[in-house]
Amino acid sequence: MDRTSGLDRAHRHAVGWLASLAKRQVPPRLTTEEMLARLDPHLQDGPTDPAAVVDELAAACEPGLTAMPGGRFFGFVIGGSHPAALAVDWLVSAWDQNAGLRMLTPAHSAVEDVAEAWVVDLLGLPTGSAVGFVTGGTMANFTCLAAGRDEVLRRAGWDVAERGLVGSPGVRVLVGAERHDTIDLSLRYLGLGAPEPVAADDQGRVEAAALAAALDAGDGRPTIVCLQAGNVHSGAFDPFDEAVTAAHDAGAWVHVDGAFGLFAGASPRHRHLMAGAERADSWATDAHKTLNVPYDCGLAIVRDRAALRAAMGMHGDYLIHDAAGEPFDKVPEISRRGRAFPVWAVLRALGRDGVADLVDGFCDHAAAFAEGIAAIDGAEVLNDVVFTQVCASFGDDDHRTRAVVEAMLAEGTAWTTGSRWHDRAVLRVSVSNWSTTVDDVAHSLAALRRAAGR
Ligand SMILES: *Cc1c(COP(=O)(O)O)cnc(C)c1O
């Protein structure tokens, strides 16, 4: 069988798709049900030529695709794919390296070591911190919190790997009232149950005094504190300096969920938002959001390498180990794709200044959105726009805000997300794509004015 005829077709379809982004409407034209009706439900008995498979799938899928990699997708927090990262991601599939073991895939292992050091340095985190290349922010939170759980229990004389959690002293987990839901999800996966929320202020930042009081009222159990760099609604950053000091004084492990916000640390203009966060014990971020690599790539960063390896490492003696530790010691998976290659690629393509410009560009576009929205009759920007997120209401009546969200989707110029924040319907804008231009923002604001004028 020809190994590459399918690749040639895939290349052609990919180039066509990317070229269509500038003009096409952002939402998909068909629903999932309508897409199902286009697909042959019957799995045939015989083979199909790879090139024909690619053509069939591309033709069927085109109307069901969302223009997420384009410059006018501002929904949820969704990054784009930088051209260098996208191209290298194709190589990842062609090279098809199982990235778990050093002796098996020296190229990936070495690139991962280099990318690890670059990321830690770029974000202003402690030199020597370990980075696990996981699937996304959720697994990054999970991985970091696993290291934290095991370490705080180890300090209390309890070995989770040996004894499990039943009968342990338990772990108290304090979180800001506006932490991301995936913190709760990670804690559930880890058998830690629901966390204790601590009051947050009007921007969603944890209140340092309330956190200190909650820590003081502790019952002596091992404790983890989860802080946040980048609230999905406001973009706000927790007051790290005070919060980390209070948590460490109480002997707690401090974890920072910075799925998109951690990259503020890479920008001289925005790194003040992260002041004090570098003293935490672990940090979760996504490479597939702000850093603009393709799915799926998250980074679990842990100061104490041994704590991460103790939590995630597998000690089966049938596998070959060496002194540096194996890449699979830092992540939940054994087999995985070469996720460090696209991370290396985007960092090599942008350089230190380019990453700072990327982050600053997102923030500038967000500020332009805020200014443009505030000028719309009856509209109100609800957050201090300190980073990449804008949260707006189009009047005291939730119906009008919801109608604007719906009109935006129906019109298709841009994708903005409807949500609820502080008990109000809101329209949320997240700028996270390298290809967004000043024109994209202007056209999207014009669409918002039309939607609000209806
Ligand atoms: C997106 C996000 C997550 C989850 O990340 P995934 O990559 O979707 O798993 C966690 N925390 C915050 C603050 C996020 O924005």
The ligand as an SDF file (V2000), in Angstrom:
LIG
                    3D

 15 15  0  0  0  0  0  0  0  0999 V2000
   -9.6350   25.5030   30.2240 C   0  0  0  0  0  0  0  0  0  0  0  0
   -9.4000   25.5410   31.6760 C   0  0  0  0  0  0  0  0  0  0  0  0
   -9.1880   24.3570   32.4020 C   0  0  0  0  0  0  0  0  0  0  0  0
   -9.3200   22.9960   31.7750 C   0  0  0  0  0  0  0  0  0  0  0  0
   -8.4020   22.8040   30.7420 O   0  0  0  0  0  0  0  0  0  0  0  0
   -8.6550   21.7070   29.5870 P   0  0  0  0  0  0  0  0  0  0  0  0
   -7.4720   21.8790   28.7130 O   0  0  0  0  0  0  0  0  0  0  0  0
   -9.9470   22.0880   28.9360 O   0  0  0  0  0  0  0  0  0  0  0  0
   -8.7290   20.3750   30.2320 O   0  0  0  0  0  0  0  0  0  0  0  0
   -8.8810   24.4700   33.7400 C   0  0  0  0  0  0  0  0  0  0  0  0
   -8.7890   25.6740   34.3550 N   0  0  0  0  0  0  0  0  0  0  0  0
   -9.0000   26.8370   33.6840 C   0  0  0  0  0  0  0  0  0  0  0  0
   -8.8690   28.1380   34.4190 C   0  0  0  0  0  0  0  0  0  0  0  0
   -9.3200   26.8110   32.3250 C   0  0  0  0  0  0  0  0  0  0  0  0
   -9.5020   27.9580   31.6530 O   0  0  0  0  0  0  0  0  0  0  0  0
  1  2  1  0
  2  3  1  0
  2 14  2  0
  3  4  1  0
  3 10  2  0
  4  5  1  0
  5  6  1  0
  6  7  2  0
  6  8  1  0
  6  9  1  0
 10 11  1  0
 11 12  2  0
 12 13  1  0
 12 14  1  0
 14 15  1  0
M  END
$$$$
